[in-house]
Amino acid sequence: MPRDSKLPREGDFIAIQSYKHDGSLHRIWRDTMVLKTSDNSLIGCNNHTLVTEDDGRHWVTREPAIVYFHKKYWFNVVAMIRDDGIAYYCNLASPYVLDKEALKYIDYDLDVKVFPDGKRKLLDVDEYLDFSAKWHYGDEIDRILKRNVRIIVDWINNEKGPFSKEFIAIWYERYLELSRQRNEGRK
């Protein structure tokens, strides 16, 4: 991202756009509240956010979720705050780019799900293999993604970053605070 471009500020809303390796649009989250930006990361919150699929279907997220994106890692993390605890959905994906339109990344199909009880599951391996063959991901992307799965597992095991309950509590509280300020400002 060029130095002169303006990062979104805390409390701003941005769109998130997920693409496939061939450049086709995969999914759009319309309004994600920005909680923190830095040169390398963005933390935000989705709460009853409108999502549009590539086939035009729409749905709304069910619960608040803290989202974590990083420019050096090939994954992003969605921490869904549920009544029975925090569930994580980790997308194996390119590092993000941010422009005036949206935060954008390429989704590489593989996902790691962590349930509130701590159990984990690697999802969509068949989809990854199919698209890898179709779009020729190649050995380098395969190596990068496998290395990043190991990083995710290490972060989960060590409750690092977004896998820390304290991290989620801090950023969810910040989201609630910013939401209260926005609501008070409308009165």
Secondary structure as UniProt FT lines:
FT   TURN            3..4
FT   TURN            10..11
FT   STRAND          13..19
FT   TURN            21..22
FT   STRAND          25..37
FT   STRAND          41..46
FT   STRAND          50..53
FT   TURN            54..55
FT   STRAND          58..60
FT   STRAND          65..70
FT   STRAND          75..82
FT   TURN            83..84
FT   STRAND          85..93
FT   STRAND          97..98
FT   STRAND          103..114
FT   TURN            116..117
FT   STRAND          120..123
FT   HELIX           125..135
FT   HELIX           138..157
FT   TURN            158..159
FT   HELIX           161..163
FT   HELIX           165..186
//
